């Protein structure tokens, strides 16, 4: 009743292939963006914005980058954390050499260096695939971590070995550094994430995205049909690494404020990979659902004992959170191996035929 397509006629190919061809989808997305851009900055607390929404958006962008490579192009990668680090360190060096340029432009440009690193370490994908390619990207993870530690030029020879984010202003408003408010940083991040998600959605619907999916499904048949594996695979690595690099720069400059090499270790690579698997491979919506499941749900679980008056030790709460999250991950993978996005898709299909959920469309 609430999600029917009756009366929504398409009179052109462009209308039929629109990004959101159904009116209800357009209304729903508009409401979500309205809440995100207006409701949360006005009503949410600084703690909620800084500890929940900002990291959620950063990891969502990193999950989009990995999902492009793994979910859409079929190239397994375990080096997401390292590519995020390349973007963060590149942005730090750019702010050193170009202090007068808008920091948002530097964040977006820092992804270019991450894309170059992705192309370099994506070259083995032309000869190997599957688990062997995953081991290659894992080697890239360890090599880049070594570079972040041993090459002192990357962190300007600081004794601490950490990236220290300088204060940068836009229209006389601080958007980075200790003086930047969580609301300002949140608005910058959500603007960047929204723009890049829109670009990714349109690229995936076009010729480039279709070539990635053809390589994923059957690379030999795709090559016989005229798809060049060299161009398709390397472009997927470049596009994916660019998104991961921008996410890494946002993580350091708009969230944590400073970072060491531990901020881009293998644990973060696995964390983003879990977000993609739980959310749904080959789905942009799944990137946001997976990031919410992995990052936001543990925060909610930790807050429940305090709301009901239970006085638990921090270590006990941490162990209970890990147990609950692990059980939920196993449950969702058993119920729907294709992730939370598939559950959402099934729910919409049920709504289209309600109250006859088993009728054909």
Residue pairs with C-beta under 8 A, 6 or more apart in sequence:
1 351
1 354
1 355
2 24
2 351
3 22
3 24
3 348
3 351
3 352
3 354
4 352
5 22
5 352
8 21
8 22
8 23
10 16
10 21
15 21
17 205
19 201
19 202
19 205
20 26
20 29
33 194
36 190
36 194
37 187
37 190
40 48
40 49
40 53
40 186
41 49
41 183
41 186
41 187
44 53
46 181
46 182
46 183
49 182
49 183
49 186
50 182
50 185
50 186
50 255
51 299
52 295
52 296
52 299
53 186
53 190
54 182
54 185
54 186
54 189
54 254
54 255
55 251
55 255
55 295
56 291
56 292
56 295
56 296
57 186
57 189
57 190
57 193
57 250
58 189
58 247
58 250
58 251
58 254
58 255
59 247
59 271
59 272
59 275
59 291
59 294
59 295
60 193
60 275
60 287
60 288
60 291
61 192
61 193
61 196
61 197
61 243
61 246
61 247
61 250
62 80
62 84
62 243
62 244
62 247
62 248
62 251
62 272
62 275
63 272
63 275
63 276
63 279
63 287
63 288
63 290
63 291
64 196
64 197
64 200
64 243
64 284
64 287
65 80
65 83
65 239
65 240
65 241
65 242
65 243
65 244
65 247
66 77
66 80
66 240
66 244
66 272
66 273
66 276
67 276
67 279
67 281
67 282
67 283
67 284
67 286
67 287
68 200
68 204
68 212
68 236
68 239
68 240
68 243
69 75
69 77
69 236
69 237
69 239
69 240
69 241
70 76
70 77
70 273
70 276
70 281
71 276
71 280
71 281
71 282
71 283
71 286
72 204
72 209
72 212
72 213
72 216
72 236
72 282
73 212
73 213
73 215
73 216
73 232
73 233
73 236
73 240
74 212
74 215
74 216
74 217
75 122
75 125
75 129
75 133
75 216
75 233
75 236
75 237
76 130
76 131
76 133
76 134
76 137
77 133
77 134
77 137
77 240
78 134
78 137
78 138
78 141
78 266
78 269
78 270
78 273
79 121
79 137
79 138
79 140
79 141
79 144
79 269
80 244
80 268
80 269
80 272
80 273
81 141
81 264
81 265
81 266
81 267
81 268
81 269
81 272
82 117
82 140
82 141
82 143
82 144
82 145
82 264
82 269
83 114
83 117
83 118
83 144
83 240
83 241
83 244
83 245
83 248
84 114
84 244
84 245
84 247
84 248
84 251
84 264
84 268
85 144
85 145
85 148
85 248
85 261
85 263
85 264
86 113
86 114
86 117
86 144
86 241
86 245
86 248
87 110
87 111
87 113
87 114
87 244
87 245
87 246
87 247
87 248
87 249
88 110
88 163
88 245
88 248
88 249
88 251
88 252
88 253
88 259
88 263
88 264
89 148
89 154
89 155
89 163
90 110
90 112
90 113
90 114
90 245
90 249
91 106
91 107
91 110
91 249
91 252
91 253
92 154
92 155
92 156
92 163
92 165
92 252
93 154
93 156
94 101
94 106
94 109
94 110
95 103
95 106
95 166
95 168
96 156
98 106
99 166
102 168
102 170
103 168
103 170
103 175
103 176
103 253
104 170
104 175
104 188
104 192
106 249
107 192
107 246
107 249
107 250
107 253
107 254
108 192
108 246
110 245
110 246
110 248
110 249
111 241
111 242
111 243
111 244
111 245
111 246
111 249
112 242
112 245
113 245
114 241
114 242
114 244
114 245
114 246
114 248
115 237
115 238
115 239
115 241
115 242
115 245
116 238
117 140
117 144
117 241
118 237
118 238
118 240
118 241
118 242
118 244
119 234
119 237
119 238
119 241
121 136
121 137
121 140
121 237
122 233
122 234
122 236
122 237
122 238
122 241
123 234
124 133
124 136
125 133
125 136
125 233
125 234
125 237
126 229
126 230
126 233
128 136
129 219
138 266
141 266
141 269
142 266
144 264
145 261
145 264
145 265
145 266
147 154
148 154
148 155
148 261
148 264
149 161
149 261
152 161
155 161
155 162
155 163
158 164
160 260
161 260
161 261
162 258
162 259
162 260
163 252
163 258
163 259
163 260
164 258
165 176
165 177
165 252
165 253
165 257
165 258
166 176
166 177
167 174
167 176
167 177
167 178
167 179
167 180
168 174
168 175
168 176
168 177
169 175
173 184
174 180
174 181
174 184
175 184
175 185
175 188
175 254
176 185
176 253
176 254
177 257
178 257
185 254
185 255
188 254
189 250
189 254
189 255
192 246
192 250
196 243
196 246
197 284
200 243
200 284
201 284
203 209
203 239
204 212
204 284
208 235
211 222
211 227
211 231
211 232
212 232
212 235
212 236
213 282
214 221
214 222
214 225
214 227
214 232
215 222
215 227
215 229
215 232
215 233
215 236
219 229
222 229
222 232
223 229
248 264
251 259
251 263
252 258
252 259
252 263
256 263
271 294
274 290
274 294
274 329
275 287
275 290
275 291
275 293
275 294
275 295
276 286
276 287
276 290
277 290
277 333
277 339
278 286
278 289
278 290
278 293
278 294
278 329
278 332
278 333
278 339
278 340
279 285
279 286
279 287
279 288
279 289
279 290
279 291
279 293
279 339
279 340
279 341
280 286
280 289
280 290
280 338
280 339
280 340
280 341
280 342
281 338
281 339
283 339
283 341
283 342
285 341
285 344
286 339
286 340
286 341
289 339
289 340
289 341
289 344
290 339
290 340
293 328
293 332
293 340
294 325
297 325
297 328
298 321
298 325
301 320
301 321
301 324
301 325
302 317
302 318
302 321
305 311
305 312
305 317
312 320
332 339
332 340
332 343
335 343
336 342
336 343
336 346
349 361
350 357
352 361
353 359
353 360
353 361
